[in-house]
Amino acid sequence: MDKSIIIIGGGLSGLATGCYGQMNGYRTTIFEMHDKAGGVCTGWKRKGYTIDGAMNWLVGTKPGTNFYKFWEELGAAQKWEVYNHDRYSNIEVESGRIFSLYTDIDRLKQYMIDIAPEDKEVIEEFSRDVRKLTNFDMPVDKPPEISSILDKIKTVRMLPLVRLFNKWGKITVSDFSRRFKNPFLRKAFGEAIGGEESSFSMILLIIMLAWFNQKNAGYVIGGALALVSYIQQRYLDLGGELNLKARVEKILVENDKAVGIRLTDGTEHRADWVVSAADGRTTIFDMLDGKYLDDTIRGYYDNPKLFSPLVYVALGVARKFDDIPPATSGLLFPLDEPITVAGKERKKLGMLIYNFDPTLAPEGKTVVIVTFSTDYDYWEALSKEPERYRAEKEKIADLVVDVLDKRFTGLAKHVEMRDVATPMTWVRYTANWRGSYEGWMMTEESIRTQMSKALPGLDNFYMAGQWVNPGGGMPTAAMSGSNTIQLICHKDKKKFVTTTP
């Protein structure tokens, strides 16, 4: 009889784990707390508009690349339509002057040299290293826990990345921008990722631009909902079982072996293996009562370095924005007067204009999204007073509409839909710890960290997803699902296989 796997969480990691489990002859059952699959890879509909909650760009959209293979096996690549942006961002620095961070490295190099010929040497060094990585394809096919000596020998392919990591890993984008002599370029480049004082590492920017340069980081038309629908259908076609509105309360353990789960409704379900693709802290400290951890794992959660949660303001606007060039992360511009959002002063505003995806809004209309990083504790306290919580959300929406009305004269009268999500929204629908939509922050330290998918002293159990794969994101979710089933196959002495629809 085929062995069974219970998967906690129906986000991308859970769906991917289920798909690969079914491909390898396991009977898998997913239990998802929300009324739809996807987890943080999600979107929602309001008044005829679709608000995308995750899809800015997706690594693996170029056929033949390693991550593309996952999307093929998960049934998405055969169905999607991909849009490749020619700009990552448009940054207004001063007096309406805009800097565009182009995704084609040759175009970006020449553009920057035209702006600042005095910085040609620095620009060429940066461009040269992006180009070095353009043809590099990160090996992602096997988890390090079961890599053979031959696999490790093959990691010689990683040497270009290792050399560049050593060179750029400890330099932030802000640090690098200060090398430019040209004041406009210095300020504009410093704003490109996360603001002037951002701790975003240059190696991550270089890797990101290399993906864009090879057209391997496109946007899937239809956004996160489209991507999830493709993979959910693949899972069901493979014979998997998906249970929605089924929140797991406890992981059942007998003799230090995971044997099943208990839902909040009291029902129990048993399986040969249990995989949690749910929130890491909830899994370890609530579902397992903190019984299976060591100092290393405890350290992650005692001193968390997380992606900051967001205030997410979405507008449905009855007008087009043909005059604004589409960009992956949108348009960033300074405010004439600062505004205060969730207790923090903001001097700039970034807006993502979905004028490149006609499926999200009715003809001639556009979805616009403005996000602010925010303090989780502020919103947790506010949520205990529902009237104040709702009033704060309305106040923020008013502020955003007012700012955009000044930037785009008359915009306010065209706003047909307003929707504000907060960190508590993420907690309510996904249970993600402190509303962190992507888990552990991508730092020079975390990107090198290999976190175990197993917990010490607990058999027949693995974790999958962003809480054991630092950096999170959709490609990591797909990879984590594959890697987790490989570990189970290895334990069961089965050959891991994949198929494509």
N, C-alpha and C positions, 0 to 999 in steps of 0.2 A: 504494500500500500504506500502511496506517496506520502511523504512527510508534509506537515503543515506549518505555516508561519503566520503568526498574528503580527500585524503592522499597526503601530499606534501613530496616527496622524496621516491625513490624506493630502498633505502638501506635495510639492514636486518630488521631494526626497522619498516620501511614502509611496507615491504613485510609481516612481522609478524602481524602488525596491520591489514593489508588487509585480511590475512588468518583468523584471529580470528573474524574480522568483518563479513566476509562471513559465517563463522560457526554459527554466531548468527543472521542471517537473514537480515543483512544490505547489501545494494548495494554499493559496494566500488569501487572507481576509484583512481588509483595512478598516479601522475604526476611526472616524473623523468626527470631531466635536461640532463643527459648523454644519450648515445645511447645504454646503457645496464644497467640492474638493478644491485644492490649490494652495491652502494656507496663506502665507504672505505673498505668494505669486497669485494676485487676484485683481479684480476690478468690480465695479458695481454700476448699476444703471439708475439714472435719475432724470425724470421728465424728458425722455427721448434721447438723452446723452449717455455715453458710456465713459465712466471715469476709470482710467487705467491706474492701478496701484503698484505696478512693478516694472513694466517693460520700457526701459529707456534704450537698452541695447542688449544683445545676446551673443556671447562668444560661441562660435561653432557654426556660423551661418554660411561658411564657405565649404562647398563640397570637397571631400578628400581630406579634410583636416581631422585631427583626433577627436575633438569635441563634436564635430558634425556626425561622426559615427554614432554617438549616443543618441542624437536627435533622430537619426535614421531608424535605429533600433526601437526607439520609443514612439515611432509612427508620426512624428511631427514634421520632419523635413520634407516628406512626400506631399504634404498638404499646405505648407505655409507659403506666403508671399513675403519676400524680404525687401525692405527699403534700406539702402545704404546712404547715410548722411555724408555730405562733403564737408561739414563743419561739426566739431564736437561742441563748441560753445561760441557765443557772441558776447563780448564783454565791453560794455560802454565804460570808458575810463574818465573822460573829461570832455565837456562841451559837445556832447553828441558824437565824439570820436569813438569808433568801435574797433576792437581787435577781434579777429576771427581766428580761433584755433582750428585750422583745417585738418582733416583726417588723412589727406595725402601728404606724405612727409616731404616730397620734393616741392610741392606747392607751398607748404608751410615754411620750408627753409627759405625759398626765394622771397616770399611775402615778408618774412621777418628781416631778411637782409635789406630789402627795399626800404623798410621802416628804419632800420638801424645798421647802416653799413659799417659803423664803427664797432659793431658787435659780431662781425662776420665770423671770427674765429670761434667764439663761444657757440654761435648758432650752428656752425658746421660740425662741431664736436658732438653736440646734442643730436643733430639730424643723423649723423653717421651711426650713432649707437642705436637709434630707433630702427634704422635700415638693417643693421646687423641682426636684429631680432625678427624682422619681417618674415624671413623664411624659416624661422625656428618654430617647431611645433612641439609643445610640451607633451612628454609621454604621460598619459593619464589612464592607460588601459588596465593597470594592475595595482592593487593596494600594496604599500611597502611591507606590510606584515607577512606577506607570502611571496615576496620577490625572491627569485633565485639568484645564484651567483651570476648567471648569464644575464639576467635582467639588470643586475647592478653594473655589469660591464657595459651594458648598453647605455647606461646613464652618462657615458662619456659625451652623449649628445647634449647633455645639460651644461657642458663647460662654457659655452658662450653666455648662458644665463648666469652661471656662477661668477664669471669674470665681471660681467656688468653689475651683478648684485653687489660684489665687493666694492665696485667703483661708486655706484649710485645709491646703494641701499640706505646709508645713513644721512643722505642729503635730502632735505625736504624741498618741495617745490618753492617755498618761500626763500629758503637759503639760495637755491640756484638762481632765482630771479634777481637776486642782489648782485649777481655777476655782470649783469647788463649795464653798460654805461648810459644807454639811452633811457631817459626817465619814463617815457611813455611805455616802452617795451618792458621795463623793469616792473612798473605797476601793473600793466595788463597781464603779463605772464604770471605774476604773483597771485592774481585773482583767478587764474584759469581753473584751479581745482581747490575748492574749499576756502578761498579767501587768503588775504595777505599773511596771516599768521597760521596758516594751515600746517598740520604736521604730516600731511600726505607725502609719502616718499616718492622721490624722483624715479626710482626703479619701477614703481607701479604705474606712473604716468608713461614711462618709456614702453613698458609692456602693453599698456592700453593702446597707445598710439600705433604700436607695431601691429596689433590686431586690426585696428581700423585701417591701417595702410594696406593690409592684405585683403581687405573687405571680408573679414572674418568676424565682424562684430556689428551686424545689422539689426534693424528693428523689425519684428514680426508684425505685419499688418493685422490689426484686430487686438493687439496687445496681449496682456497676460491671460485674459479669459480665453482667447483663441488658442494659445499654446497649451493651456491646461486641458481644454476640450479635446485636443488631438491626443494627448497622452492618456487622459481618462478613457477615451474610446479604445485606445490600444490595449489598456489594461483589461477592460471588460471583454474585448474581443479575444483576449488570451485566456479568458475563463476566470478571471479574478472576481472576488466579491467585495463590494464597496458598501459600507454601512455609514450613513450620514446621521447627524444629530445623535451620535453615540460617543459620549465622553468617557474616557477611561479614568477611573479613580485610583486603582491599585494594580500593580503587577503582582501576580500570584507566584510565590516562590516556595518550593519544597526541597529540603536538603540542599540549599544553595543552588538550586536550578530553577530558572524561569519556566513556568509550566502554563501560564495563561494570564488572563486579565479579569478584573471586575469593573463593570461600568457603574456610573453614578446611579443607575436605576436598580442596582443590586444584582443584575445577571452576571454570570461568570462564563467565560469562554476559554477553552483550553487548546494548546497547540504544542508541537515539538520545539518550536523556536519562537521567541518574541523579539521583535525589532521595534525600538522606539525611534520614530522620526518626528517626535514631538519636541516641545521645549525641553532643553537640557536640564535646567534647574528643577522644573516640575517633575521630570522623570526621576532624577537622582534623589531629590530630597523629599518629594511628596509620594510619588508612586512607589518608591522603594524605601521610603522612610530614612534615607541617608545611611543605610546599612552597608553599602558597597561603594566605598571610595577610599582614596589615599590622600596624602598631603598635597600631592600635585593637583589632583582634581579639586580638592577643597580650595586650594590657592586660586584657581581660575575664578571660582564663584565668590570667594572672600574679597578679592581685589579685581573686580571685573573691569576690562577695557572693552567697552561695547560701542557699536555704532550708536550715535545719538538718535533718540526717537524723533519723530517729526510731527509738526502741525501741517496738515495737508489741506489746502484750500483749492477746491475745484469750481470752475465757473463754466457754464454753458452760455456762449455768446453768439447772438444772432448777427454775425458778421464774419468776413474772411480776413485773413492776415497775409495776403499775397505779397505785401511789401516787406515782410520780415523773413529773411532766409531761414529755412528749417535748420535746426541744430539739435544734436543729441541731448544736450543738457539745457538748451534754450538760450534765453537772453538775460544777462545780468546787467543792472544799471543802478547808478547812485540815486538816492532820493534827495529832493530839494530840502525836505525837512525830515528828520528821523521819525520813525513811528515806534511804538512800544507794543510788542507782541508777547503775550504770556510772561510779562514782567521783565522782558529784555529789550533794550533799545536796538533798533535795526536801522542801519544807514544805507543799506542796499536791498534790492529786491530781485530775486531770480524767478523768471517765469518760463514754463515749458509750454509752447504753443503747438498743439497737435495739428498743424496745418499740412502735415504729411500723411495723415491717416484718415481718409474719408469715411471709414466705417464707424468712427466714434461719435459722429454728430450728423444731424440732418443736413441735406444739401444747403450749401451757402453758410453754414454755421460751424463753430469751432469750439473744442474743449481747450481751456487754458488751466494750467495747474501751477500754483505757487506753493512752495514748501519752505518751512522754517525749522531748523534744528531747535530742539527745545529741552527743557528740564523735566524729567519724568516725575520727580517728587511734587513739582508745582501742580501738575495735572492730576496726580493721584489724590492730593489733598482737595483740590477743587471738585473732583468727581463725587466727593462725599456730600456736596451741596448741589443737587441737581439744577436748581434754578440759576445759581451763579455760574455753573458749568456751561449751561446752554447760553446764558447771556454773554459769557466770554467768547464762545464760538461765533455768535452773531456779531459781536464787536470786531473780531478779527476779520470776518468776511466783509464788514463795512469798510474797514481800513484798507483792505486789499482792493476792493472795487474803487474806492476813492483815489488811491494811488494810480491805478491803471487808467482811470478816467482822465487824470491829468496827463498821463503819458500818451494815451490814445484818446484824443478829445471826443467826447460823446459816447464812450464805451459803456458807461453805466446804464444808459437807457436801453442797451441791447442785451443786458444780462438777463437770461431767462431761467437760469438754474444756479444755485449756490449750495455747496456742500462742504462741510468742514469735518475732517477726521483728526483725532488727537492720539497721543500714545495709548490712551485708555481704549480707543477703538481697536487698536491692534491687540491689546490684551484681551478684550472681550471676545474677539472673533478667532484669535489664533493662540492665545495664552502665552505669547512670546514674552520672556522675562523683561521687565522694565520697558516694554514696548519697542525693544530693539529689533528692527525689521530684518537685519542681516547679521545678527549675532556679534561675534568677536570682531573688533576693529582690525582692519588690514594695516599692520605696522611692519617695520623691518623685522621685528622679533616674531610676530605671530605668523608671518608667511613662511617662516622656517620651522614652525612648531608642528610636530607630528603628534596629534592627539589620538589616543587609543579609542577604538569603537567598542571595546569591551570594558566592563567594569571589574575591578579586582574582586575575586572570590565568587563571582556569579557566572554560572554556566548557562549555555543555550540562550544567551542574550547578547544583542548588539545595539548600539545607537547608530543612527544615520543622520545626515544633514548638517546644517550650518553650525551646530553646537559641537561637532567633532571634526569639522572641516573649516578652520578659520578663514574668514573672508566671505563665506556664504555665497549667495548668488545662485542664479538658475543653472549655469553649467556645473557648478560644484554639487548641486542637488542631484543632477543626473549621474554624475560620476560617483557620488556617494552611494546611490542606490545600486549601481553596478558593483562597486567594491564590496559592499556589505554582503550581497549574495555570493560573490566570489569567496568571501571568508567562510560563509556557511557551507558552500560546496566543498571547500577545502577540508573543513571539519568532518563532513559527511563522506569524504573520499569520493566525491563525484567530480566529473569533468565539467567545468563551467562552459556553457554554450550560449550563443546569442543568435537571434533570428531577426529578419526584417520583414515587415508586412508587404 
